[in-house]
Every structure is written in C-alpha cells, then in structure tokens.
Amino acid sequence: MIKTLGLKTYYFINRNEQLRQPLTYLIIGGTCAVLDIIILYILVEFLKIWYLLAAAIAFILIVTLGFFLQKRFTFRHKGGKNELRYLVFLFITGSGVVWEISFLYIFVEFLNLWYLEAAVITKFIVFSWNFLMNKYITFRRGWV
C-alpha cells in the first residue's frame, strides 16, 4: 500500500510541472546546502584552510554542482550556452545570499524577530527568489 501510494504520488508530481519544478528545486537546493556545510567542515577541520577561503571554495563547488543538477533535473534544459547560463546562475545565487543577509538583518534588528524565526522566513523568500529567477532567466528557453 505504501509503495503504491508512493508511486501514485511520484507520477502525479512528475506530470504536474508547476509542482514538480519547485519540489525538485527544493530537494536539490537542500542537498546542496548540506553538502556545502560538509565541504566547509572538511576544508577547515581536516585541510586547515582559512574558514572564509574554505567558504568561498565550498560555495563555488556547490554552486557548480547545483547548476548542473538544476539544469538537468529541475528545469530539464537541453540548450547550449552553458558558460553564460552558469554565470547568470552564479550571479542569481550570489544575489540570493545578499538578500538573505539583508532580510535577516531587517527582521531581527527592526522587526525584533528571533533570529531562527527570521532565518526560516528568509529562507522561503530567498528560495522563491532563486527559483523564479532561474526559471524565468537562467533556464528560460530561447533567450540565448
């Protein structure tokens, strides 16, 4: 019964692009976030790399992985100009980090929200920003 329910859910989601894309984006993004932390930890604790440099290295590695996974599985994009699309993806992801820090600061300092509560709200805002920008800019068919 559970297997049948799981298969029915899978097929339902897979047929509905408006549902499949955000869910796939969220799964890949969440996986990349966890891998980013793991790589950061390995670089700092085992390879003794300065934490800010390690964070930059981890970010570039994970953004690159995320780009190819999102391209292939979320947006199922088969077009060319991957170098330009990667730069746009990198810019959008980087701007998401700026949005995240900005909203976190505003929510905590001016709206007096608890920092973890603010972080959860911020994650949803940045997730929406990154998803929509990548859907309608980075992986939009025909723009390059």
Phi, psi and omega per residue, in radians:
M1 nan -0.795 3.138
I2 -1.123 -0.717 3.126
K3 -1.099 -0.741 3.124
T4 -1.107 -0.785 3.111
L5 -1.082 -0.733 3.112
G6 -1.090 -0.763 3.125
L7 -1.149 -0.722 3.117
K8 -1.112 -0.724 3.100
T9 -1.101 -0.787 3.135
Y10 -1.023 -0.855 -3.113
Y11 -1.166 -0.621 3.091
F12 -1.112 -0.832 -3.134
I13 -1.148 -0.735 -3.094
N14 -1.134 -0.504 3.120
R15 -1.427 -0.360 -3.064
N16 -1.831 1.700 -3.078
E17 -1.054 -0.618 -3.116
Q18 -1.178 -0.363 3.084
L19 -1.728 -0.709 -3.081
R20 -1.110 -0.801 -3.064
Q21 -1.080 -0.900 3.122
P22 -1.095 -0.654 3.125
L23 -1.151 -0.764 3.110
T24 -1.121 -0.736 3.115
Y25 -1.044 -0.747 3.140
L26 -1.143 -0.746 -3.138
I27 -1.141 -0.821 3.135
I28 -1.149 -0.755 3.123
G29 -1.084 -0.725 3.108
G30 -1.133 -0.733 3.093
T31 -1.089 -0.754 3.128
C32 -1.122 -0.656 3.122
A33 -1.097 -0.756 3.113
V34 -1.132 -0.781 3.122
L35 -1.095 -0.620 3.102
D36 -1.044 -0.788 3.134
I37 -1.164 -0.708 3.128
I38 -1.108 -0.806 3.130
I39 -1.103 -0.750 3.099
L40 -1.002 -0.809 3.141
Y41 -1.060 -0.814 -3.128
I42 -1.085 -0.792 -3.119
L43 -1.106 -0.693 -3.104
V44 -1.382 -0.884 -3.000
E45 -1.374 -0.645 -3.064
F46 -1.757 -0.668 -3.124
L47 -1.674 -0.079 3.051
K48 1.009 0.687 3.076
I49 -1.546 2.441 3.124
W50 -0.927 2.357 -2.959
Y51 -1.032 -0.605 3.130
L52 -1.259 -0.697 3.060
L53 -1.154 -0.720 3.110
A54 -1.081 -0.686 3.115
A55 -1.119 -0.700 3.119
A56 -1.155 -0.747 3.122
I57 -1.098 -0.828 -3.140
A58 -1.069 -0.732 3.140
F59 -1.049 -0.826 -3.118
I60 -1.140 -0.740 3.108
L61 -1.076 -0.789 -3.080
I62 -1.278 -0.661 3.091
V63 -1.100 -0.681 3.108
T64 -1.126 -0.812 3.076
L65 -1.052 -0.818 -3.139
G66 -1.036 -0.713 3.120
F67 -1.001 -0.901 -3.088
F68 -1.194 -0.648 3.103
L69 -1.193 -0.760 3.121
Q70 -1.148 -0.705 3.119
K71 -1.040 -0.796 -3.028
R72 -1.383 -0.835 -2.971
F73 -1.730 -0.702 -3.092
T74 -1.362 -0.955 -3.032
F75 -1.729 -0.146 3.107
R76 0.824 0.805 -3.077
H77 -1.510 2.293 -3.120
K78 -2.028 0.093 -3.084
G79 -1.302 3.079 -3.117
G80 -1.656 -2.708 -3.127
K81 0.975 0.759 -3.091
N82 -1.119 -0.536 -3.137
E83 -1.116 -0.821 3.125
L84 -1.155 -0.742 3.123
R85 -1.094 -0.665 3.117
Y86 -1.114 -0.751 3.126
L87 -1.104 -0.710 3.094
V88 -1.128 -0.771 3.099
F89 -1.028 -0.774 3.125
L90 -1.083 -0.755 3.122
F91 -1.107 -0.806 -3.133
I92 -1.109 -0.765 3.119
T93 -1.112 -0.748 3.097
G94 -1.099 -0.697 3.107
S95 -1.174 -0.536 3.062
G96 -1.076 -0.647 3.097
V97 -1.132 -0.736 3.110
V98 -1.107 -0.779 3.081
W99 -1.015 -0.770 -3.096
E100 -1.051 -0.845 -3.137
I101 -1.121 -0.737 -3.129
S102 -1.096 -0.867 3.138
F103 -1.124 -0.698 3.130
L104 -1.035 -0.803 3.122
Y105 -1.059 -0.836 -3.122
I106 -1.084 -0.815 -3.094
F107 -1.131 -0.658 -3.098
V108 -1.420 -0.869 -3.019
E109 -1.360 -0.619 -3.051
F110 -1.832 -0.568 -3.140
L111 -1.738 -0.032 3.077
N112 0.982 0.640 3.048
L113 -1.448 2.644 3.030
W114 -1.113 2.430 -3.004
Y115 -1.028 -0.606 3.117
L116 -1.266 -0.652 3.056
E117 -1.098 -0.774 3.107
A118 -1.105 -0.653 -3.136
A119 -1.133 -0.696 3.130
V120 -1.141 -0.811 3.119
I121 -1.056 -0.759 -3.135
T122 -1.093 -0.701 3.125
K123 -1.032 -0.725 3.125
F124 -1.152 -0.682 3.122
I125 -1.138 -0.842 -3.102
V126 -1.188 -0.676 3.062
F127 -0.997 -0.819 -3.139
S128 -1.086 -0.785 3.112
W129 -1.007 -0.949 -3.095
N130 -1.074 -0.778 -3.127
F131 -1.081 -0.895 -3.087
L132 -1.129 -0.724 3.132
M133 -1.131 -0.719 3.127
N134 -1.245 -0.644 3.129
K135 -1.145 -0.815 -3.010
Y136 -1.677 -0.141 3.102
I137 -2.110 -1.178 -3.014
T138 -1.013 -0.847 -3.036
F139 -1.904 0.309 3.080
R140 -1.180 2.311 -3.117
R141 -1.246 2.341 2.999
G142 1.543 -0.021 -3.108
W143 -1.430 -0.320 3.092
V144 -2.128 nan nan
